[in-house]
């Protein structure tokens, strides 16, 4: 049975989405392999984004790269929204502050939110324009790329540079 995807709003190109998920998944692997992981004692390994952000967020924020500064501003000045549940058990989108002590750590938190919204969220709804969604995903890719330059261990694991 073929699904009729044409009936859904398609705000993002499949290539951009595939590229983002590919990079994000590999980055999470690299975080864990480089020691930014939790889950000792035979528990499931989880990437420690918050620890990575606390170690590297300040340096990210101070990047001289214009594209990085634009990406930080895109993600932090108007952060991705969060899907919430109302008291009446209806789903709605809400503005929530980003975690972090500076704009670098907040941008890293926003990248995770973009991933969650894209994977779990209702990106086929009209709460966000296709242009904004595209800009958030592109900005997230810039931040992930910049983060690779901040940590040699993560970069080595990401690219398998042994």
C-alpha positions, 0 to 999 in steps of 0.5 A: 500500500502506497501512502499518499504523502502528497496530501501533507504539507512538506515544509522541508526538503527530504535531502535537508531532513536526511542530512540533519538526521545523519549528522545529528545521529553521528554527532550523538554517537561521537559524544558518547564515544568521546566520553560525553556519556551517562549510563554506567552500571549496565544502563542504556548509554545516553549522550550528555549534551548538557555537559558538552554544552557546559564545556564548549558553549562559551567557546562556541559563543565566541566563534569569529565565524559569521555563519556560526554567529548567524546560526546562534542568533537564529536559534537563540533569539527566536527559539524553537517551540516545544509541544506541550499538553494542556490540562484538557489533554490537547497538544499545543505549541509553547515558547519555552526558554532554552537551558544554558548560561550563555548563547553558545550553550543555549544554541546547543540546547536549541539544536536538540529541540530542533531534532525533537521537533522534527522527529516527534513534532508536528512539522506538518502543521501551520504553527511554523512557516516552512522558511523558519523550519528550514532556517532552524534546521540549517542553523542547527547543522552549522552549530553541529559543524562548529561543535566538531571544531571545538572538541578533538575527541568528538571530531575524531569519533565523528570522522573515524580519524584513528 
